[in-house]
Structures are given as C-alpha cells and as structure tokens.
Amino acid sequence: MLFCPKCGAILKPRQEKGKRFLGCSCGYTQRKEKATISEKVSVEEEIPIIEEDDRKLPLTEEECPKCGNRQAGYWTVQTRAGDEPETRFFKCTKCEHVWRETA
C-alpha cells in the first residue's frame, strides 16, 4: 500500500488511455511503478454463535426497572474515551432484563 506524499491519502490504481498508474484524489499521480489490482481471499474458520451467555457475572444489589427484583449481575465496558469512566451494565437474575447504569 502506498500513500500520497502531498496529502497522505492511499494511492489507488487508475487507468487512462490503456496505461495503468497510481493516483490520488488530490491530483497526484505516480507513473513509475506498475499499478496492479489484487484481491486476497482467505477462508476463515466458522465462528460459533453462542445463543446463551454462559458467563458467571458478579452479583450486586440493584433493583431491576422491569420486574423490581433486587439482585443483578454486572459488567463494565469502556464505551467512551479513555479518560471517561466505564459504563456499568446490569442483568437481572430473575427476568434477565439488561440495562445500563444511569449517572
């Protein structure tokens, strides 16, 4: 993969008058190297889809907004920038309703 020295974008194969070259949307062209288009196809292993979540979540006392149960499993995910706090998600142990912590 080659990059444009003017703007830094990826150079893409172009063709004009039967000649192939690398070009950029900013107008830069590189006619020294022969541009080739190749497609890499790889066979990947099939990824199994898990229907049920087998994780054992830590439990906490948190009221389910759907059924009122007072126990839920929880986990955290970094959903925003690294300097922001993590988002805490809960899953009711009774009805399995999932919700996020409101700040």
N, C-alpha and C positions, 0 to 999 in steps of 0.2 A: 504494500500500500504506500503510495507516495502522496505528499502533501504540497500544496501550492506555497511557493516561497513568498508570494505577495500577501495573501490573506490567511493562509493556514488551513484552508478547506481541503478535503480529499480530492485528488485529481481523478477524473473519470474518463474512461475510454470514449473517444469521439471519432467520427468518420466524416471526411469531406473529400469529394472527388475521388473516391476509391482508396484514399490514404487514411490510415488509422494513426491516431496520436492521442496523447493525454491532454485534457483541458479542464479548466476551472470556470465556474460561473462568473468570476470577476474578469475573465477575458484572457488570462494567462494560458499559454499552450506550451507543451514540451514535446517537440517532434524528434528528439534524439533517440529515445527508446521506443521500441515497438509496443504498442498497447495491445494487450490480449485480454479477452474476457474468459474467465474460467469459473466454473461452478463446482463447489465442493459439496458433495453429497455424502453424508455419513449415516450409517444405520446405528441407531441408538437402542439401548435396551428399553423394553417397555417398562414404564413406571407404574407400579401398582397403585390403585386408588383405594384409600382406606375409608370405608364408609363410617366407621365409628371411631371416635378418638379414644385410644387406649391409655392416654397419659393419666397418671395419678397426680392430680393437682393438689397443692397445699390448700387447706381449708381455713376459712375465716368467718367471723360473724358479720354478715352483710345481708340486709333484707332484700329479697327478690321483688322488683317492682311489679312483676306479673302475678305471682301466687302468694307473696308475703312470707315465704319460708325464710328462716333467719340463718341459713348456712349456705355458703357458696365456695366453690373452688376459684382460684385466681391465678393469673399470669400477667407478666408485663411485656410490652413491646415498645421499642423506640420508634414512634411514628412521626416525630418531628425532628428538628435539627439536634445535633449532639449536645448543644448547650441547654436544651429544653428538657424538662422531666419526662420520664417514661409514662406511657398510658397504661393504666391498670384495667384489665378485663376480668369480669366475673362470670361464672357459670353456676346456676342454681343446681343444688344437689337433688332437688325434688322434680322440678319441671324441665330442667336443662336449658332454661332461657339464658341467653348471653347478653350482657350489657357492659358498657364501659363506665368507669368512674367519672362522676361529674365534679368539676372543681368549683 
